[in-house]
Amino acid sequence: MSANFRFAIMSDLHIGLPETIWNHPSQFHLVEISIPALELVLEHLERLNIDFLLLPGDLTQHGEPANHTWLQKRLAQLPFPVYVIPGNHDVPILMPDKRSIGLKDFPHYYSQCGYSNPDQLYYTCEVLPGVQLIGLNSNHFDESGQQLGCLDEPQLAWLERTLNQVADKLVLVMLHHNVVEHLPGQAVHPLGRRYMLENAPALLKLLKTTGVNLIFTGHLHVQDIAYQEGIYDITTGSLVSYPHPYRILELQTDDRGNRWLKIESHRVEAIPGWPNLSQLSREWMGDRSHPFMVRLLTSPPLNLPLADANKLAPSLRYFWADVAAGDASFDFPDFPPKVRQYFQTFSAATKGGHPTQIDNQTTLLVGNC
């Protein structure tokens, strides 16, 4: 196996050519900066001599053919391989229409990004000697046409066969939806569960059985590293929303055969025409936070009356921005005890309540040779 290698992750690029951008006044992200932000990051990565780049979904704003075409051409120009999977925004409908591509169209755009079989929505490839990447499709449509975050049975069966075939390699799994909870009660919360893979327990059981412990996800627009039963789910925030992050990761093997994953997170602080991008996007998110925070306060488990929620929401203006940035600590001492305790659970801390900052800069022990 390649003893040491370096790769990068960008997620939720939401690429939008100017003619495809449409106004959505409540959105938290800035599609207008998608292309210049991407170019800035790519310029940085080209100087680092990385081995490959992972893009775990939501490559485009809303699955527009023009945006997919532009992106696949841009990725083909890079001096390192790029591997992608579809997010919910990339394939928002099962069948194509005048605005968006359909689900089965996605692999045809990205044949150079892992999809050697354009008729299959998931793939595996050896990205380096002894290092196997598995790219999964977590977008599923039910009989009514509703889009869900789920792995269908044929894909799970394929995955089980594939994992058994690569048992002697280091396996990296990439999909769009979260597999391990990154927020308190995310799997059952009315606002959080749509970001979770519906059949996450089945996937976790399969990965645990085969000794796979690294998952890379997106979708949530949050910098967070979650851990459950020996498996890390490393989710990366959106390039077009605060704090505009991307990650550079290095796998190192020490003289005892232990494998360590060093993670460094970077931010796009400014781009041409947007010299204060970071500050502006934080305020942008704060300006749009009130309705979201009211929904959070009036939803389970708090279930506050609307009047009470409206009183507390202004104090939470930057709450989601701080969650998105990762490694945050929360305490609102003026809140009622139950509400104060609830928001404390969003802090970056161990189960014992001790602060732990691993969401952005950390080194993880991920196994041994």
C-alpha positions as CSV (number, residue, x, y, z in Angstrom):
1,M,0.0,0.0,0.0
2,S,1.1,3.6,-0.6
3,A,2.6,4.3,2.9
4,N,2.0,8.1,2.6
5,F,-0.2,10.1,0.4
6,R,-2.1,13.4,0.4
7,F,-5.5,14.3,-1.0
8,A,-8.1,17.1,-0.7
9,I,-11.8,17.4,-0.2
10,M,-14.2,20.1,-1.3
11,S,-17.9,19.7,-0.9
12,D,-21.2,21.3,-2.0
13,L,-19.6,23.5,-4.6
14,H,-23.1,24.5,-6.0
15,I,-21.5,25.6,-9.2
16,G,-23.6,28.2,-11.0
17,L,-22.8,29.9,-14.2
18,P,-24.1,33.5,-14.2
19,E,-27.0,32.7,-16.6
20,T,-28.2,29.8,-14.5
21,I,-28.3,31.5,-11.1
22,W,-31.9,32.2,-9.8
23,N,-32.9,34.2,-6.8
24,H,-33.7,32.4,-3.6
25,P,-33.9,35.0,-0.8
26,S,-33.8,32.5,2.1
27,Q,-30.8,30.5,1.0
28,F,-27.8,30.5,3.3
29,H,-25.2,30.1,0.6
30,L,-23.8,32.4,-2.1
31,V,-23.9,30.7,-5.5
32,E,-22.6,33.9,-7.0
33,I,-19.1,33.2,-5.7
34,S,-19.1,29.5,-6.6
35,I,-16.7,29.7,-9.7
36,P,-14.2,32.2,-8.4
37,A,-14.0,30.4,-5.0
38,L,-13.4,27.1,-6.8
39,E,-10.7,28.6,-9.0
40,L,-8.9,30.0,-5.9
41,V,-8.9,26.6,-4.2
42,L,-7.8,24.8,-7.3
43,E,-4.9,27.2,-7.7
44,H,-3.9,26.3,-4.2
45,L,-4.2,22.6,-4.7
46,E,-2.2,22.6,-7.9
47,R,0.8,24.0,-5.9
48,L,0.6,21.2,-3.3
49,N,1.1,18.2,-5.6
50,I,-1.8,16.3,-4.1
51,D,-2.5,12.7,-5.2
52,F,-6.3,13.2,-5.8
53,L,-9.3,15.3,-4.9
54,L,-12.7,14.1,-3.6
55,L,-16.0,16.0,-4.3
56,P,-18.8,14.4,-2.2
57,G,-21.8,15.9,-4.0
58,D,-23.8,19.0,-4.8
59,L,-21.4,19.9,-7.5
60,T,-24.0,22.2,-9.2
61,Q,-26.7,24.5,-7.9
62,H,-29.6,22.6,-9.3
63,G,-28.5,19.9,-11.7
64,E,-28.3,22.3,-14.7
65,P,-26.7,20.7,-17.8
66,A,-24.7,23.8,-18.5
67,N,-23.2,23.7,-15.0
68,H,-22.4,20.0,-15.1
69,T,-20.8,20.5,-18.6
70,W,-18.7,23.4,-17.4
71,L,-17.5,21.6,-14.2
72,Q,-16.5,18.3,-15.9
73,K,-14.5,20.3,-18.5
74,R,-12.7,22.2,-15.7
75,L,-11.9,19.1,-13.7
76,A,-10.5,17.5,-16.8
77,Q,-7.8,20.2,-16.9
78,L,-6.4,19.5,-13.5
79,P,-3.0,17.8,-13.0
80,F,-4.4,15.3,-10.5
81,P,-7.4,12.9,-10.5
82,V,-10.7,14.0,-9.2
83,Y,-13.5,11.7,-8.0
84,V,-17.1,12.7,-7.6
85,I,-20.5,11.4,-6.5
86,P,-23.9,13.0,-7.0
87,G,-25.6,15.1,-4.3
88,N,-29.3,15.9,-4.1
89,H,-28.9,19.2,-6.0
90,D,-27.0,17.4,-8.9
91,V,-29.9,15.1,-9.7
92,P,-33.0,16.8,-8.2
93,I,-35.4,14.8,-10.5
94,L,-35.5,11.2,-11.7
95,M,-36.1,12.1,-15.4
96,P,-34.5,15.1,-17.1
97,D,-36.4,18.2,-17.9
98,K,-35.5,21.6,-19.5
99,R,-33.8,22.7,-16.3
100,S,-32.0,19.7,-14.8
101,I,-30.4,16.4,-15.8
102,G,-31.9,13.2,-14.6
103,L,-30.5,10.7,-12.1
104,K,-29.1,8.3,-14.7
105,D,-27.4,11.1,-16.7
106,F,-24.9,11.9,-13.9
107,P,-22.3,9.3,-14.7
108,H,-22.2,10.2,-18.3
109,Y,-20.9,13.7,-17.4
110,Y,-18.1,12.4,-15.1
111,S,-16.6,9.4,-16.9
112,Q,-13.1,10.7,-16.0
113,C,-14.1,11.1,-12.3
114,G,-14.5,7.5,-11.3
115,Y,-17.5,6.4,-13.5
116,S,-15.8,3.9,-15.8
117,N,-19.3,2.3,-16.2
118,P,-21.6,5.2,-17.2
119,D,-24.7,2.9,-16.7
120,Q,-24.0,2.6,-13.0
121,L,-24.4,5.3,-10.4
122,Y,-21.8,3.9,-8.0
123,Y,-18.2,2.7,-8.6
124,T,-14.9,1.6,-7.1
125,C,-11.4,2.2,-8.2
126,E,-7.9,1.9,-6.9
127,V,-6.8,5.5,-6.5
128,L,-3.3,4.5,-5.4
129,P,-1.6,1.1,-4.9
130,G,-3.5,-0.5,-2.0
131,V,-5.9,2.3,-1.6
132,Q,-9.5,1.7,-2.8
133,L,-12.1,4.4,-3.2
134,I,-15.8,3.5,-3.2
135,G,-18.2,6.2,-4.5
136,L,-21.8,5.6,-3.6
137,N,-25.0,7.1,-4.8
138,S,-27.3,8.1,-1.9
139,N,-30.0,9.7,-4.0
140,H,-33.1,7.5,-4.4
141,F,-36.6,8.3,-5.7
142,D,-39.7,6.6,-4.3
143,E,-42.8,5.6,-6.3
144,S,-44.2,9.1,-6.0
145,G,-41.0,10.7,-7.3
146,Q,-39.9,12.0,-3.9
147,Q,-36.2,12.2,-3.5
148,L,-34.7,10.4,-0.5
149,G,-31.3,9.8,1.0
150,C,-31.0,6.1,0.8
151,L,-28.9,3.2,-0.6
152,D,-31.1,0.8,-2.6
153,E,-30.8,-2.9,-2.1
154,P,-28.9,-3.6,-5.4
155,Q,-26.3,-1.1,-4.4
156,L,-25.9,-2.5,-0.9
157,A,-25.5,-6.0,-2.4
158,W,-22.8,-4.7,-4.8
159,L,-21.1,-2.9,-1.9
160,E,-20.9,-6.1,0.1
161,R,-19.4,-8.0,-2.8
162,T,-16.9,-5.2,-3.4
163,L,-15.8,-4.9,0.2
164,N,-15.1,-8.6,0.4
165,Q,-12.9,-8.3,-2.8
166,V,-10.8,-5.4,-1.4
167,A,-10.5,-6.6,2.2
168,D,-6.7,-6.3,2.1
169,K,-6.7,-2.6,1.1
170,L,-7.3,0.7,2.8
171,V,-10.8,1.6,1.8
172,L,-12.2,5.1,1.5
173,V,-16.0,5.5,1.2
174,M,-17.6,8.6,-0.2
175,L,-21.3,9.5,-0.3
176,H,-23.4,12.7,0.0
177,H,-25.7,12.0,2.9
178,N,-24.4,11.8,6.5
179,V,-24.0,8.3,7.9
180,V,-23.1,9.2,11.5
181,E,-25.0,11.9,13.4
182,H,-23.2,15.3,13.3
183,L,-25.8,17.1,15.3
184,P,-27.7,16.1,18.5
185,G,-30.5,13.8,17.5
186,Q,-29.9,14.4,13.8
187,A,-31.4,11.1,12.7
188,V,-34.8,11.8,14.2
189,H,-35.0,15.6,14.3
190,P,-37.5,17.2,11.9
191,L,-34.8,19.6,10.6
192,G,-31.8,17.3,10.6
193,R,-33.0,13.9,9.4
194,R,-33.2,14.8,5.8
195,Y,-29.4,15.2,5.8
196,M,-29.0,11.6,7.1
197,L,-28.9,8.4,5.1
198,E,-32.2,6.7,5.9
199,N,-30.6,3.2,6.1
200,A,-27.4,4.4,7.7
201,P,-27.5,1.5,10.3
202,A,-27.3,-1.0,7.4
203,L,-24.3,0.7,5.9
204,L,-22.5,1.1,9.2
205,K,-23.0,-2.6,10.0
206,L,-21.6,-3.6,6.6
207,L,-18.6,-1.3,7.0
208,K,-17.9,-2.4,10.5
209,T,-18.0,-6.0,9.5
210,T,-15.4,-5.5,6.8
211,G,-13.1,-3.2,8.8
212,V,-13.8,0.0,6.9
213,N,-13.5,3.1,9.2
214,L,-13.3,6.2,6.9
215,I,-16.4,7.8,5.4
216,F,-16.4,11.2,3.6
217,T,-19.7,13.1,3.3
218,G,-21.2,16.5,2.6
219,H,-24.8,17.8,2.3
220,L,-25.0,19.4,5.8
221,H,-22.8,22.4,5.0
222,V,-21.0,21.9,8.3
223,Q,-17.4,21.2,9.3
224,D,-17.6,18.2,11.6
225,I,-15.9,14.9,12.3
226,A,-18.2,12.3,14.0
227,Y,-17.3,8.9,15.4
228,Q,-19.4,5.9,16.0
229,E,-18.3,2.3,16.8
230,G,-14.9,2.7,15.2
231,I,-16.0,4.6,12.1
232,Y,-15.3,8.2,11.3
233,D,-17.7,10.2,9.2
234,I,-15.8,13.3,8.0
235,T,-18.2,15.8,6.6
236,T,-17.0,19.0,4.9
237,G,-18.8,22.3,4.8
238,S,-19.9,24.0,1.6
239,L,-17.5,26.0,-0.4
240,V,-20.2,28.6,-1.1
241,S,-21.4,29.2,2.5
242,Y,-19.6,30.3,5.7
243,P,-16.9,29.5,6.5
244,H,-16.1,28.5,2.8
245,P,-13.9,25.5,3.9
246,Y,-12.0,22.8,2.2
247,R,-9.7,20.1,3.6
248,I,-6.2,18.8,2.9
249,L,-5.6,15.3,4.3
250,E,-2.4,13.3,4.6
251,L,-2.3,9.6,5.3
252,Q,0.9,8.7,7.1
253,T,2.3,5.3,8.2
254,D,4.7,5.2,11.1
255,D,7.5,2.7,11.7
256,R,5.2,0.5,13.7
257,G,2.7,0.2,10.9
258,N,0.1,2.5,12.4
259,R,-1.9,4.7,10.0
260,W,-2.6,8.3,10.9
261,L,-4.8,10.7,9.0
262,K,-3.7,14.3,9.4
263,I,-6.5,16.7,8.6
264,E,-6.0,20.4,7.9
265,S,-8.9,22.7,7.1
266,H,-8.6,25.9,5.1
267,R,-11.0,28.7,4.3
268,V,-11.6,31.0,1.3
269,E,-11.5,34.3,3.1
270,A,-11.7,36.6,0.1
271,I,-12.0,36.5,-3.7
272,P,-11.8,39.2,-6.4
273,G,-14.6,41.6,-5.9
274,W,-15.4,40.2,-2.4
275,P,-12.5,41.3,-0.2
276,N,-14.4,40.6,3.0
277,L,-16.1,37.4,1.9
278,S,-15.8,35.6,5.2
279,Q,-17.3,38.5,7.2
280,L,-20.0,39.1,4.6
281,S,-21.1,35.5,4.4
282,R,-21.3,35.2,8.2
283,E,-23.6,38.3,8.3
284,W,-25.5,36.9,5.3
285,M,-26.2,33.8,7.3
286,G,-27.1,35.8,10.4
287,D,-29.5,38.0,8.4
288,R,-31.5,34.9,7.3
289,S,-31.2,33.0,10.6
290,H,-34.4,34.1,12.4
291,P,-37.0,31.8,10.6
292,F,-34.6,28.9,10.9
293,M,-34.0,29.4,14.6
294,V,-37.7,29.8,15.3
295,R,-38.3,26.5,13.6
296,L,-35.6,24.9,15.7
297,L,-37.0,26.3,18.9
298,T,-40.6,25.3,18.2
299,S,-39.6,21.8,17.0
300,P,-39.0,18.7,19.2
301,P,-37.4,18.3,21.7
302,L,-37.9,21.9,22.9
303,N,-41.4,22.6,21.4
304,L,-41.4,26.2,22.6
305,P,-44.5,28.4,22.0
306,L,-44.0,30.7,19.0
307,A,-43.9,33.8,21.2
308,D,-41.1,32.4,23.3
309,A,-39.2,31.3,20.2
310,N,-39.4,34.7,18.7
311,K,-37.9,36.3,21.8
312,L,-34.9,33.9,21.9
313,A,-34.2,33.7,18.2
314,P,-32.3,37.0,18.0
315,S,-29.7,35.7,20.5
316,L,-29.1,32.8,18.1
317,R,-28.3,35.0,15.1
318,Y,-24.8,33.4,14.6
319,F,-25.6,30.0,16.0
320,W,-25.7,28.2,12.7
321,A,-22.7,30.0,11.3
322,D,-20.8,28.9,14.4
323,V,-22.0,25.3,14.0
324,A,-21.0,25.4,10.3
325,A,-17.5,26.6,11.3
326,G,-16.9,23.6,13.5
327,D,-15.2,23.3,16.9
328,A,-17.8,25.7,18.5
329,S,-18.7,26.0,22.2
330,F,-22.2,27.2,23.1
331,D,-23.7,28.6,26.3
332,F,-26.6,31.0,26.6
333,P,-26.8,31.6,30.3
334,D,-29.9,33.9,30.0
335,F,-31.9,31.1,28.4
336,P,-34.3,29.0,30.4
337,P,-32.4,26.0,31.9
338,K,-33.9,23.4,29.5
339,V,-33.2,25.5,26.4
340,R,-29.7,26.4,27.7
341,Q,-28.8,22.8,28.2
342,Y,-30.1,21.8,24.8
343,F,-27.9,24.3,22.9
344,Q,-24.9,23.3,25.1
345,T,-25.2,19.8,23.5
346,F,-24.1,21.4,20.1
347,S,-20.7,22.2,21.5
348,A,-17.6,20.4,20.4
349,A,-17.1,18.2,23.4
350,T,-16.7,14.6,24.5
351,K,-19.6,12.7,26.0
352,G,-18.2,13.7,29.4
353,G,-18.5,17.4,28.5
354,H,-14.8,18.1,28.0
355,P,-14.0,20.5,25.0
356,T,-12.5,18.7,22.1
357,Q,-11.6,20.5,18.9
358,I,-11.2,17.9,16.1
359,D,-13.5,19.3,13.4
360,N,-10.9,21.3,11.5
361,Q,-7.4,20.5,12.5
362,T,-6.6,17.0,13.9
363,T,-4.8,13.7,13.5
364,L,-6.8,10.5,13.7
365,L,-5.5,6.9,14.2
366,V,-7.3,5.0,11.5
367,G,-5.7,1.5,11.7
368,N,-2.5,-0.3,11.0
369,C,-0.9,-2.2,8.1
